[in-house]
Amino acid sequence: MIVIPNTVQEKIQFIISRREVLVDILDRPNLGALRLDATQALEELDELIQEFIMTFPEESQ
């Protein structure tokens, strides 16, 4: 079993908790071209979260 330091786990949990900010930004009607950037950022964040969960399943709970 691989154990990651608490600081890394805390930072990942903080990033996961801030995901909702991107979702809220995407709900704004006046984003224009920034919508593409926000969408891409959300997709990449979701990929990173999935990779973290797959790499450290015990730490993701």
Phi and psi restraints in degrees (range 20) as a CNS / XPLOR table:
assign (resid 1 and name C) (resid 2 and name N)
       (resid 2 and name CA) (resid 2 and name C) 1.0 -96.6 20.0 2
assign (resid 2 and name N) (resid 2 and name CA)
       (resid 2 and name C) (resid 3 and name N) 1.0 131.7 20.0 2
assign (resid 2 and name C) (resid 3 and name N)
       (resid 3 and name CA) (resid 3 and name C) 1.0 -115.1 20.0 2
assign (resid 3 and name N) (resid 3 and name CA)
       (resid 3 and name C) (resid 4 and name N) 1.0 126.9 20.0 2
assign (resid 3 and name C) (resid 4 and name N)
       (resid 4 and name CA) (resid 4 and name C) 1.0 -96.6 20.0 2
assign (resid 4 and name N) (resid 4 and name CA)
       (resid 4 and name C) (resid 5 and name N) 1.0 151.8 20.0 2
assign (resid 4 and name C) (resid 5 and name N)
       (resid 5 and name CA) (resid 5 and name C) 1.0 -58.8 20.0 2
assign (resid 5 and name N) (resid 5 and name CA)
       (resid 5 and name C) (resid 6 and name N) 1.0 148.5 20.0 2
assign (resid 5 and name C) (resid 6 and name N)
       (resid 6 and name CA) (resid 6 and name C) 1.0 -58.2 20.0 2
assign (resid 6 and name N) (resid 6 and name CA)
       (resid 6 and name C) (resid 7 and name N) 1.0 -34.5 20.0 2
assign (resid 6 and name C) (resid 7 and name N)
       (resid 7 and name CA) (resid 7 and name C) 1.0 -63.6 20.0 2
assign (resid 7 and name N) (resid 7 and name CA)
       (resid 7 and name C) (resid 8 and name N) 1.0 -39.6 20.0 2
assign (resid 7 and name C) (resid 8 and name N)
       (resid 8 and name CA) (resid 8 and name C) 1.0 -66.0 20.0 2
assign (resid 8 and name N) (resid 8 and name CA)
       (resid 8 and name C) (resid 9 and name N) 1.0 -45.7 20.0 2
assign (resid 8 and name C) (resid 9 and name N)
       (resid 9 and name CA) (resid 9 and name C) 1.0 -61.3 20.0 2
assign (resid 9 and name N) (resid 9 and name CA)
       (resid 9 and name C) (resid 10 and name N) 1.0 -41.5 20.0 2
assign (resid 9 and name C) (resid 10 and name N)
       (resid 10 and name CA) (resid 10 and name C) 1.0 -63.8 20.0 2
assign (resid 10 and name N) (resid 10 and name CA)
       (resid 10 and name C) (resid 11 and name N) 1.0 -39.7 20.0 2
assign (resid 10 and name C) (resid 11 and name N)
       (resid 11 and name CA) (resid 11 and name C) 1.0 -66.9 20.0 2
assign (resid 11 and name N) (resid 11 and name CA)
       (resid 11 and name C) (resid 12 and name N) 1.0 -40.4 20.0 2
assign (resid 11 and name C) (resid 12 and name N)
       (resid 12 and name CA) (resid 12 and name C) 1.0 -64.1 20.0 2
assign (resid 12 and name N) (resid 12 and name CA)
       (resid 12 and name C) (resid 13 and name N) 1.0 -43.6 20.0 2
assign (resid 12 and name C) (resid 13 and name N)
       (resid 13 and name CA) (resid 13 and name C) 1.0 -62.6 20.0 2
assign (resid 13 and name N) (resid 13 and name CA)
       (resid 13 and name C) (resid 14 and name N) 1.0 -37.0 20.0 2
assign (resid 13 and name C) (resid 14 and name N)
       (resid 14 and name CA) (resid 14 and name C) 1.0 -64.2 20.0 2
assign (resid 14 and name N) (resid 14 and name CA)
       (resid 14 and name C) (resid 15 and name N) 1.0 -45.0 20.0 2
assign (resid 14 and name C) (resid 15 and name N)
       (resid 15 and name CA) (resid 15 and name C) 1.0 -61.1 20.0 2
assign (resid 15 and name N) (resid 15 and name CA)
       (resid 15 and name C) (resid 16 and name N) 1.0 -43.7 20.0 2
assign (resid 15 and name C) (resid 16 and name N)
       (resid 16 and name CA) (resid 16 and name C) 1.0 -61.0 20.0 2
assign (resid 16 and name N) (resid 16 and name CA)
       (resid 16 and name C) (resid 17 and name N) 1.0 -40.2 20.0 2
assign (resid 16 and name C) (resid 17 and name N)
       (resid 17 and name CA) (resid 17 and name C) 1.0 -67.9 20.0 2
assign (resid 17 and name N) (resid 17 and name CA)
       (resid 17 and name C) (resid 18 and name N) 1.0 -26.1 20.0 2
assign (resid 17 and name C) (resid 18 and name N)
       (resid 18 and name CA) (resid 18 and name C) 1.0 -86.4 20.0 2
assign (resid 18 and name N) (resid 18 and name CA)
       (resid 18 and name C) (resid 19 and name N) 1.0 -4.4 20.0 2
assign (resid 18 and name C) (resid 19 and name N)
       (resid 19 and name CA) (resid 19 and name C) 1.0 -55.8 20.0 2
assign (resid 19 and name N) (resid 19 and name CA)
       (resid 19 and name C) (resid 20 and name N) 1.0 -35.8 20.0 2
assign (resid 19 and name C) (resid 20 and name N)
       (resid 20 and name CA) (resid 20 and name C) 1.0 -60.8 20.0 2
assign (resid 20 and name N) (resid 20 and name CA)
       (resid 20 and name C) (resid 21 and name N) 1.0 -27.0 20.0 2
assign (resid 20 and name C) (resid 21 and name N)
       (resid 21 and name CA) (resid 21 and name C) 1.0 -61.3 20.0 2
assign (resid 21 and name N) (resid 21 and name CA)
       (resid 21 and name C) (resid 22 and name N) 1.0 -43.6 20.0 2
assign (resid 21 and name C) (resid 22 and name N)
       (resid 22 and name CA) (resid 22 and name C) 1.0 -64.0 20.0 2
assign (resid 22 and name N) (resid 22 and name CA)
       (resid 22 and name C) (resid 23 and name N) 1.0 -39.9 20.0 2
assign (resid 22 and name C) (resid 23 and name N)
       (resid 23 and name CA) (resid 23 and name C) 1.0 -62.0 20.0 2
assign (resid 23 and name N) (resid 23 and name CA)
       (resid 23 and name C) (resid 24 and name N) 1.0 -42.6 20.0 2
assign (resid 23 and name C) (resid 24 and name N)
       (resid 24 and name CA) (resid 24 and name C) 1.0 -63.6 20.0 2
assign (resid 24 and name N) (resid 24 and name CA)
       (resid 24 and name C) (resid 25 and name N) 1.0 -39.5 20.0 2
assign (resid 24 and name C) (resid 25 and name N)
       (resid 25 and name CA) (resid 25 and name C) 1.0 -61.7 20.0 2
assign (resid 25 and name N) (resid 25 and name CA)
       (resid 25 and name C) (resid 26 and name N) 1.0 -40.8 20.0 2
assign (resid 25 and name C) (resid 26 and name N)
       (resid 26 and name CA) (resid 26 and name C) 1.0 -65.8 20.0 2
assign (resid 26 and name N) (resid 26 and name CA)
       (resid 26 and name C) (resid 27 and name N) 1.0 -20.9 20.0 2
assign (resid 26 and name C) (resid 27 and name N)
       (resid 27 and name CA) (resid 27 and name C) 1.0 -77.7 20.0 2
assign (resid 27 and name N) (resid 27 and name CA)
       (resid 27 and name C) (resid 28 and name N) 1.0 -11.0 20.0 2
assign (resid 27 and name C) (resid 28 and name N)
       (resid 28 and name CA) (resid 28 and name C) 1.0 -75.9 20.0 2
assign (resid 28 and name N) (resid 28 and name CA)
       (resid 28 and name C) (resid 29 and name N) 1.0 132.9 20.0 2
assign (resid 28 and name C) (resid 29 and name N)
       (resid 29 and name CA) (resid 29 and name C) 1.0 -77.5 20.0 2
assign (resid 29 and name N) (resid 29 and name CA)
       (resid 29 and name C) (resid 30 and name N) 1.0 -18.4 20.0 2
assign (resid 29 and name C) (resid 30 and name N)
       (resid 30 and name CA) (resid 30 and name C) 1.0 -104.9 20.0 2
assign (resid 30 and name N) (resid 30 and name CA)
       (resid 30 and name C) (resid 31 and name N) 1.0 33.2 20.0 2
assign (resid 30 and name C) (resid 31 and name N)
       (resid 31 and name CA) (resid 31 and name C) 1.0 -77.1 20.0 2
assign (resid 31 and name N) (resid 31 and name CA)
       (resid 31 and name C) (resid 32 and name N) 1.0 -31.8 20.0 2
assign (resid 31 and name C) (resid 32 and name N)
       (resid 32 and name CA) (resid 32 and name C) 1.0 61.8 20.0 2
assign (resid 32 and name N) (resid 32 and name CA)
       (resid 32 and name C) (resid 33 and name N) 1.0 -131.3 20.0 2
assign (resid 32 and name C) (resid 33 and name N)
       (resid 33 and name CA) (resid 33 and name C) 1.0 -67.6 20.0 2
assign (resid 33 and name N) (resid 33 and name CA)
       (resid 33 and name C) (resid 34 and name N) 1.0 -21.1 20.0 2
assign (resid 33 and name C) (resid 34 and name N)
       (resid 34 and name CA) (resid 34 and name C) 1.0 -67.0 20.0 2
assign (resid 34 and name N) (resid 34 and name CA)
       (resid 34 and name C) (resid 35 and name N) 1.0 -18.5 20.0 2
assign (resid 34 and name C) (resid 35 and name N)
       (resid 35 and name CA) (resid 35 and name C) 1.0 -57.9 20.0 2
assign (resid 35 and name N) (resid 35 and name CA)
       (resid 35 and name C) (resid 36 and name N) 1.0 -40.3 20.0 2
assign (resid 35 and name C) (resid 36 and name N)
       (resid 36 and name CA) (resid 36 and name C) 1.0 -62.2 20.0 2
assign (resid 36 and name N) (resid 36 and name CA)
       (resid 36 and name C) (resid 37 and name N) 1.0 -43.2 20.0 2
assign (resid 36 and name C) (resid 37 and name N)
       (resid 37 and name CA) (resid 37 and name C) 1.0 -64.7 20.0 2
assign (resid 37 and name N) (resid 37 and name CA)
       (resid 37 and name C) (resid 38 and name N) 1.0 -42.9 20.0 2
assign (resid 37 and name C) (resid 38 and name N)
       (resid 38 and name CA) (resid 38 and name C) 1.0 -65.6 20.0 2
assign (resid 38 and name N) (resid 38 and name CA)
       (resid 38 and name C) (resid 39 and name N) 1.0 -40.2 20.0 2
assign (resid 38 and name C) (resid 39 and name N)
       (resid 39 and name CA) (resid 39 and name C) 1.0 -63.6 20.0 2
assign (resid 39 and name N) (resid 39 and name CA)
       (resid 39 and name C) (resid 40 and name N) 1.0 -44.8 20.0 2
assign (resid 39 and name C) (resid 40 and name N)
       (resid 40 and name CA) (resid 40 and name C) 1.0 -65.0 20.0 2
assign (resid 40 and name N) (resid 40 and name CA)
       (resid 40 and name C) (resid 41 and name N) 1.0 -40.9 20.0 2
assign (resid 40 and name C) (resid 41 and name N)
       (resid 41 and name CA) (resid 41 and name C) 1.0 -61.4 20.0 2
assign (resid 41 and name N) (resid 41 and name CA)
       (resid 41 and name C) (resid 42 and name N) 1.0 -42.2 20.0 2
assign (resid 41 and name C) (resid 42 and name N)
       (resid 42 and name CA) (resid 42 and name C) 1.0 -65.0 20.0 2
assign (resid 42 and name N) (resid 42 and name CA)
       (resid 42 and name C) (resid 43 and name N) 1.0 -42.9 20.0 2
assign (resid 42 and name C) (resid 43 and name N)
       (resid 43 and name CA) (resid 43 and name C) 1.0 -62.3 20.0 2
assign (resid 43 and name N) (resid 43 and name CA)
       (resid 43 and name C) (resid 44 and name N) 1.0 -43.6 20.0 2
assign (resid 43 and name C) (resid 44 and name N)
       (resid 44 and name CA) (resid 44 and name C) 1.0 -67.7 20.0 2
assign (resid 44 and name N) (resid 44 and name CA)
       (resid 44 and name C) (resid 45 and name N) 1.0 -38.5 20.0 2
assign (resid 44 and name C) (resid 45 and name N)
       (resid 45 and name CA) (resid 45 and name C) 1.0 -62.7 20.0 2
assign (resid 45 and name N) (resid 45 and name CA)
       (resid 45 and name C) (resid 46 and name N) 1.0 -43.7 20.0 2
assign (resid 45 and name C) (resid 46 and name N)
       (resid 46 and name CA) (resid 46 and name C) 1.0 -61.8 20.0 2
assign (resid 46 and name N) (resid 46 and name CA)
       (resid 46 and name C) (resid 47 and name N) 1.0 -38.6 20.0 2
assign (resid 46 and name C) (resid 47 and name N)
       (resid 47 and name CA) (resid 47 and name C) 1.0 -64.1 20.0 2
assign (resid 47 and name N) (resid 47 and name CA)
       (resid 47 and name C) (resid 48 and name N) 1.0 -43.2 20.0 2
assign (resid 47 and name C) (resid 48 and name N)
       (resid 48 and name CA) (resid 48 and name C) 1.0 -64.2 20.0 2
assign (resid 48 and name N) (resid 48 and name CA)
       (resid 48 and name C) (resid 49 and name N) 1.0 -39.1 20.0 2
assign (resid 48 and name C) (resid 49 and name N)
       (resid 49 and name CA) (resid 49 and name C) 1.0 -63.7 20.0 2
assign (resid 49 and name N) (resid 49 and name CA)
       (resid 49 and name C) (resid 50 and name N) 1.0 -43.7 20.0 2
assign (resid 49 and name C) (resid 50 and name N)
       (resid 50 and name CA) (resid 50 and name C) 1.0 -62.9 20.0 2
assign (resid 50 and name N) (resid 50 and name CA)
       (resid 50 and name C) (resid 51 and name N) 1.0 -42.0 20.0 2
assign (resid 50 and name C) (resid 51 and name N)
       (resid 51 and name CA) (resid 51 and name C) 1.0 -63.6 20.0 2
assign (resid 51 and name N) (resid 51 and name CA)
       (resid 51 and name C) (resid 52 and name N) 1.0 -39.6 20.0 2
assign (resid 51 and name C) (resid 52 and name N)
       (resid 52 and name CA) (resid 52 and name C) 1.0 -62.6 20.0 2
assign (resid 52 and name N) (resid 52 and name CA)
       (resid 52 and name C) (resid 53 and name N) 1.0 -45.7 20.0 2
assign (resid 52 and name C) (resid 53 and name N)
       (resid 53 and name CA) (resid 53 and name C) 1.0 -63.1 20.0 2
assign (resid 53 and name N) (resid 53 and name CA)
       (resid 53 and name C) (resid 54 and name N) 1.0 -40.8 20.0 2
assign (resid 53 and name C) (resid 54 and name N)
       (resid 54 and name CA) (resid 54 and name C) 1.0 -69.7 20.0 2
assign (resid 54 and name N) (resid 54 and name CA)
       (resid 54 and name C) (resid 55 and name N) 1.0 -34.7 20.0 2
assign (resid 54 and name C) (resid 55 and name N)
       (resid 55 and name CA) (resid 55 and name C) 1.0 -78.5 20.0 2
assign (resid 55 and name N) (resid 55 and name CA)
       (resid 55 and name C) (resid 56 and name N) 1.0 -39.9 20.0 2
assign (resid 55 and name C) (resid 56 and name N)
       (resid 56 and name CA) (resid 56 and name C) 1.0 -127.6 20.0 2
assign (resid 56 and name N) (resid 56 and name CA)
       (resid 56 and name C) (resid 57 and name N) 1.0 68.5 20.0 2
assign (resid 56 and name C) (resid 57 and name N)
       (resid 57 and name CA) (resid 57 and name C) 1.0 -61.0 20.0 2
assign (resid 57 and name N) (resid 57 and name CA)
       (resid 57 and name C) (resid 58 and name N) 1.0 -34.9 20.0 2
assign (resid 57 and name C) (resid 58 and name N)
       (resid 58 and name CA) (resid 58 and name C) 1.0 -68.3 20.0 2
assign (resid 58 and name N) (resid 58 and name CA)
       (resid 58 and name C) (resid 59 and name N) 1.0 -32.4 20.0 2
assign (resid 58 and name C) (resid 59 and name N)
       (resid 59 and name CA) (resid 59 and name C) 1.0 -82.2 20.0 2
assign (resid 59 and name N) (resid 59 and name CA)
       (resid 59 and name C) (resid 60 and name N) 1.0 -13.2 20.0 2
assign (resid 59 and name C) (resid 60 and name N)
       (resid 60 and name CA) (resid 60 and name C) 1.0 -87.8 20.0 2
assign (resid 60 and name N) (resid 60 and name CA)
       (resid 60 and name C) (resid 61 and name N) 1.0 -6.0 20.0 2
